[in-house]
Amino acid sequence: MNVALVIARNTISEALRRKVLNAFLMVGVAVIVLTFAFGQFQARQDLTIVKGMGLGIISLAGILITIILSINLIPNEIERRTIYTILSKPVRRYEFLIGKYLGALGTLLLNILAMSVFFVIAFAIKQALAGPENPINPLSLFKATLMIYMQLLLLSSLAIFLSVFTTPLVNFFLSFSLFIVGNLSSFTQDLAKNGANPIVKGFFLAVHYIVPNFGNFQYVNPLVNPEVQVKSEFLFLSQNVIYALVYAAVLMILAILAFDRREV
Amino acid sequence: MPAAIEIRNLTKQYPVPLKREAVNAVDNLSLTVGEGEIFGFLGANGAGKTTTIKILLGLIYPTQGEASVLGKPAGDIEVKHRVAYLPESPYFYEHMTASEVVTFYAQLFGMKREEAKRKADELVDFVGLGGKSDRNKRISEFSKGMRQRVGIAQSLINDPQLLFYDEPTSGLDAIARRDIRDLMLELKRQGKAMFLSSHQLEDVEAVCHRVSIIHKGKLRAIGSVDELLQGERVEIRIGNVSPDLAAKLKTTAPSAIVVEGRTTFTEANEPDAVFAIMEMVRGSGGRIDAIVPKRRTLEDLFVEIVGERIVIGDGGTAFTASESFPTVASTSRGDGLSSSAVSSDVPHSEAFNTTEATIVEAEPGEDAAAANGAATATKTRRPGANKYKELNGK
């Protein structure tokens, strides 16, 4: 496992230098700042909208960073032939794959954390200036960013799994499409129940159960809309964390099995 | 003593899109490399050299056949502690310095960071990148030759028994090539075994104990450089060539191309053939300007095997390799390398690797499997043929 950590550290160090990923991070931070600037010009701007927009931007920037980072992790190593020098060392293929995945997770953690810290501090200042009747603890926003991170952890494992046997371009559209379909799980569930014929029902049932349910991680609603209540916040958060970890583990096991026989 | 590399009947096929048949990148290849031996693996681009190396390292899998490295199946993780690989035109993480790159690879062997860093610095010095200006440079600022040195440094981090070098001097300028060749000679002095894939023939000639030539995935020749090049020849220069003589020469020596009444061509150094040409020239009023003993070069052999046409010298004088394809050299080894260093217990590979240098001759259009097994197609070169001296005049 030590080898996987060496590869992970190297992956993070390389990813943090990638201009395209840093651009998304910078744009994310910039838009968060702009959100607060607009708020100052509109007196009736509600803190709730600011929360929603801020978390939405973190999520969107995170999705783009995750997909672009993850779809290229393995193909880049093959294309540049760095994988030859690595796999000719005493590195098992699963260690390499896990190392790349851990590197992706580390990179995402740093990116999401950077945006979140920026967002939470800015929100705390904004809230202090606005002086609302029922202020919330700004740190509670980290729960939402935790959910965003778990969603991205799952998305990254999906993209890495697909990258074992698709090109980055195909993988980009495939990962993005599956992410959108996974966000519409309640819709696919309805179609599975109320479909016109058994084939349609069966198809949407399969989609509903196979595609990860990315919609599970929407913690933005309870934060943004006070009327949306979560019965047990702890249960909600822990269930989602476990769901993401288990699903990602399954995807990584499948990726390892496929990569083990792949010719590089 | 086990062989460093043992390959038996190795075949690697790749499917062709939209076609039923597959392409053989490596075709029924068998050879053995001894411990401590520097083994040249020659072939044109696409001959199957890199594919073979990748199979030996477990990066790809053979369609048929077996390969073992240091006594274990190819790709075995334990063996990877004792081997090293330098791919062709290696790429390293651009944001790192040479020392950081080598440290990273050292850590893949489980070394602690401090130890890895210390060894990396030593190796960076060894390959000549330890100077102050180079030490702080990122790989992105390195020339191709410098990257190649980094590649060599990373390949030595585990003090390997066996090195796989794939085109280590390809694309380098003369100075960089010489430097890399010197590094390889230093590794040879240190007793490392090396599987050196290349088409830089001078490098191979300078460094290798034994050489093999692979063409279209098939083994075509194997032996020490001296053995392989013993098929001596003579260069015959003829002047005053009449059309009648040109026509006669065309049948006897197809490689003779007449330009402005003169021709120069190369023939096997066999008395009957040479005397026949001399008689023919004298009888047709031609003039023999010179008969010069010519040592065959590795390039001659390579080109003959690969079957490409090359031009020698001025005046359009040329020979076609397939036309002047040699008969076979079959001699005892005399390079001092212990015969026991190569395995002789594999019947199939005996013809290729023990005490004979062998050229497996392919007939035009011949299927290779037949050619590969065609040790019977080899002949012993006649002794005592090296007695011609340069002649002047008619």
Interface residues (C-beta under 8 A of the other chain):
Chain A: N2 V3 V6 I7 N10 S13 E14 R17 R80 R81 T82 Y84 T85 I86 L87 S88 K89 P90 V91 R92 R261 E263 V264
Chain B: K54 L57 G58 L59 I60 Y61 I77 E78 K80 H81 V83 A84 Y85 L86 P87 S89 P90 Y91 F92 Y93 H95 F104 Y105 Q107 L108 F109 G110 G151 Q154 N158 F164
